[in-house]
Amino acid sequence: MAGKRHHTVPKFLQKGFASKIDGDTVFTWLYRKKSVSPKEVSTKDTIVGEHFYGRKGESNADDSITYLEQNKFSPLIDTLRSGKCNFDKSKLEIAEMISHFSVRTKLVRESFSQVSKRMIGGIREILTDENVIEDVLLKPREDFLETQIEEVLANTNNEKLAKAIEIFDLIGFEKDDFKKMVTQITYESLDEDESKNEMKDIVKGLFSQIFDESNALYPKSIKEGHNKSLAENTIPLPRVKEYEQLDWNIYEVNSPLILGDVACIFREFGGNSFRSSCTIEKTGQIYLPISSNQILIGTFNSEKIETNVKVLNEAIVKCSYEQFICSEKSDDKIDLIQFIGTDAYIVSDEEIETELSEIRSNIQNINTKNDL
């Protein structure tokens, strides 16, 4: 873990999926998205990213994660594999490990990135649409303008404005009349073609600049935010409290399991499908492969456990972001490559588009709703 090559799924977990071990070097079969066939490589090169948890001088979670791996989670995995784990006494440690694994992966970061990119791009498109600018942003209601102007007129610190109002009073032009006149002039000027086109260009250019700058900054911001969160909250306590309530056990299987780059996968209460992540309050089951023939499963008593290796491997592949490893090279695992990432993202494109459609509708209906 320590150094510049950071494993988003730790090597001590990957070791359980070894194809062979040569001294201190552990090999496994690596299956990558869009690849034709797997490669047998050292685990130092699998499910890894350069400076993924931060460089020196950046928000850096490397040290805190390394400490947990060496002193807590690696020994726990060894105990689980050996069959010597007392599950009643180890519930807290298991819940902490699962909580940690669920927030440290590349998919978590890429999911935030995907949502940010789509939302920023979608809102930019909405707010730079000429029809939206003209019909909504450049057509404030008269009562709204009146309120804003009233606030300006109430500013007694503006000596020039106070003097002007005093002069109007002297000629019998009351403050309310002045307010209505300014409101009407402002409203009409916004509706003039020349002013409208000029303002449209200004507003469109302003929003384009704001969102283009945000687009350029968000990947770095997301990485720094993720690493800062991991450094300060390496084990998310709300998840621990929930996962500690599950009944945990190791289940043996007869054919090779795979390990995906999300480590664990989830099921909602009463659900049949698996997800790469699940809201804490809806989590009914959690599955973590710990070796080629062992899987750690946490569940509530009412939930039916899935132990069919074919079903589990397919679910792990679909929930993974870009790769998985296995102790063997086989045709059935090669066939799974095409499904990598099909159910990976925490939020689907359809869900994002639904949110954007609601935002678009709300913006377009602003004046209508307020006129009712």
N, C-alpha and C positions, 0 to 999 in steps of 0.2 A: 504493500500500500504506500508506504513512505517513499518519497522521491517524486519524479515528474510523471511517472506512468501510474495512473490511479485506476484501480479496478472498481467498476460500479457494482459488480457482483464479486465478492471477495474470493481470493484464490483458495482459501481453506474450504469454501463451499464447493468450488469447482473441482477440487481434488477428488470428491466422491464420484466424479464422472470421468475418471482417468481411463484412457485406452491402454496406456502403459506408463511405467515410472522408471526413469533412468537416473539413479542417484537421487539428487534433490530436484530433478526436473520432472514435472508432471506433464504428460501429453494427453490431449483429448481431440475428438473430431469436431471441428468448427464448421457449422452450417450458416451461411450468410445469405441475406436477402438478395435475390436476383443472381446468385451464383449458380453455376451448373452442377457442381459437385462439392462435397466437403473437403477440407484439408486437415491433416493431422498436425497439430501445432502445440507448442508449449503453452501452458495456461498463463504465462507471463504476457502472451499476445492475444488473449481472448477476453472479451467483454471488458475492454480497457480504453481509457481516453487519456491523452496527454494533458497534464495539469487540469484535469476535469474538476477537481475540488479546490482549484486556485493556485496561483503562483505566489512566490514570496513577495510580500508587500500588498497583495490583494486580500479580499475577504477569503479566508482559507480554512477549510474544514478538515484538511488532511490529517493534522496531528490528533484531533479529537476522535476521528474515525479510526485511525490506526490504534490508538489506545484501547478503544472498545473492542476492536477485532482481536487484539493480542491477549487482552486480560479477561474478556468476558465471553464473546460470541464464539471464537474458535474452540475454546475448551468445552463450551456447551454443545456445539455440533459434534465434537468427539464423543461426548457422553451419550448423545442421542443415537449416534451410529453404533455404539458398542452395546446398546440395549440396557445400559445401567442407569438411565435417567429415572428419577422419582418425579413423576409428572405433577403430583399434588404439591410437592415442595418447589418445583421449578416453573410453575405457571407464570410468575412474575418475570423471571429471566427470559422465558420463551416469548412472552408478550412484548418485552422490551426489544428483543432481537427482530421480531416480525415488524414492529413499529418502525424500527430503524431501517430495515431492508425496504420497506414500502415507500420511503421518501427519498432515498439516495440515488435512485437509478436515472439513467439518461432519459428514459421515457417521461419521467416526471418533468424534467426540464424542457424537453421537446414539446410536451403537451401544453405547458405554459406559453412556450414560444408560438406554437400553432394558434392558440386562442388569441394571443396578443396580436399576432400578425393579421389574422383574419378580422378581428374586431377593429383594429386601427385602420386597416384598409377599407373595411366596410363603412365605418363612420366617416372616414375621409370622403368616400364616394358620395355619401348622403349629404354632408355639409358643403361640398363643392358643386353639387348639382345646381345648375342655374335656376331651375324651377323652384327648388327648395329655398334658395337664397332670395328669389324675388317674391315668392308667395308667403314665406314665413319670416325670414330674418330681416327683410327690408319692409315689412308691413306690420309694424307693431300697432296694437289697438290704440285708439285715441285716448282711452281712459288710462292705459299704461303710460303713454307719453305725458299725459296730464299729471300723473303721480310723480314722475321723474322731475318734471319742470317745477312742480310744487315744492319738492325737496330742495331744488336749487334756489328757488325764491325765498325759502325759509332760512337760508344761510345768511345770518346777520353779520358774519365776518367779512363778507365781500362788500367793501365800501363803495365801489363803483356801481355795483348792482343796486345797493340800497339807495344811492343817490338818484339813480335812474327811476326807481319806483317812486321816490319822493316827488320827483318832477311830474310823473304821470298823475300822482294824487292831486297835485296843485292844479292841473288842467281838467280834473274831474274824471280821469281814466283810472278806475279802481283796479286793485290788484287782481281780482278774479277775472276781469275783462282782459287784463294784460296776459294772464296765464292762458286763457282760451285763445287769444290771438297768436301767441307764440306756438301753442300746440297745433293750431290749424296750419300755420305757415310751415312748421316742421313736417307735419304729415303730408301736406301737398308737395313739398320739395322732394320728399322721398319717392313720390309717385311720378315725378317728371322723368321722361325718358332719358334725358342726358344725365341727370343726377343718378337715376336708377342704374344705368349701365356703368357709370363710373364706380358707384358703390358696389355693384356686383363684382366687378373686377378686383376691387380692393378686398372684399370679403373672401372671394374665391382664392386670391393669392395668399391671404393671411392663413386660411385654414390649410391650404396646400403646404405652405411652409411649415406650419406647426406639426402636421401629421407626417410629413416627409422627414423632419428632424427626429420625431419620435420613432419612426420606422428604423432609422439608422442607429438609434441608441438602444432599442429594446433588447437585442440579443445580449449585449454586455450587461445591461441592467438585470436581466433575468438570471444570468450566471452569477453575478455578484449577490443578488438577492437570495438565490438558492443556497449558495455557499455560506452566506452569513447566517441563514436560518439553520443550516446543518451544524455550523460551528457553535451556535448559541443554544440549539435545541436538537441535539443529535438523536435523542430519544423522545419523540412527541408524547407527552404524558396523557393527553386525552385518548389517544389510540391505545396506550398501554392499559388504561383502566377498562376499556371495552374488551380488548383482546384477552385480558386476564380472566374474563368470565367464561371463555370458551373451554370446552373439554379437549385436551391435547393428547394425541397418541401417534405412535409410529406404525405405519402399515407397510408390510412386505409385499413386493410384487415379483412376478416371475420373468418378465421381459423388461428390457432396458427403458428406463425413464429418461427424459431429456431435462436439461436445465435451461430456462430461457433467460434473457437479459433483464427481465423484471423480477427475477428470483421467485416471488410468491404470486399466486393468483387468487381471486376472490369470487365468492358467490353471495348474492343478496338472500335475505330470508325468503324461503319458499321458491327461489328461482332455480332454473336448470342450467342457464348459461353462465359462463365464467367471464370475469372482467379483470383488467389489469389493475384497477383500483376500485374502491367502493367507499361510499360515505360511511363514517364510523357507526352511526346509529342503524344502518341497514345491513351491516356485515353479519352474515349468518355462518359462513364457512371460509377458512383460509387454507390453502394448500402450498406447501413448500417442499419440493424434492430435495433430499439431502444426500442421496447417492443413487446409483443406477437402479437399485432395487428397493429403495426406502423413500417413503414420503411422509412428512410431518403434516398432520391434518388437525385443525382446530375447528370444533363445531358445537352447536347447541344440540341437545338430545333429540329434539324434534326434527332435525334436518338429516336427510338421507345422504350418506357419504358415497362419493364416487371413487372407485378403485380400479376401474377399467383402464388399463394403460393406454390403449388406443385413444380413448376419449380424453384422458388427461393430457397426453402428448399433443394432441390436436389443439386443445384449449390453450396449453402453454405457448405453442407456436403462434397462434392467432393473437395472443395478448402480448407477445414479445415485440420489441421495437424494430430490431434489425438482424438479430442473430440468436442461435441457440447452440448448445454443445451436447455431445453424447459420447458414450464410451465405445460406440461402434459406428462403422460405416455400413449403411444398409439402404436398400431401395425404398423401403417404406419411409425412412427418415428423409431421403432425398425428395420424395414426393411431397413432403411437408413444407419444403422451402417456399413453394408458391403461396403458402398461406401466412407467411411471416407478416405480422403487423396488421392483419385485416381487422382485428378488433382491439387494436392497441390504444388508440388515443382515448383519453379520459372523457373528452367532449367531442362528439361527432361533428362533421361539417354541417349536417342537417340541423343539429341543435344550435350551432352558431348562427346559421342563416335565419333560423326562427327568431333568435334574439335580435338580429339586425332588422328583420322585417318589422318587429314590434317597435324598435327605436324609430325606424323610418315612418311608421304609421303615427306614432305619438307626436313626432316633430311636425308632420304634415297636418295634424289635427289640433295643434296648439291654439290657433286663433278661433277655430270652430268651437272647441270645448269651452273656451273662456267667454265666448259670446252667449252661451246658453244660460 
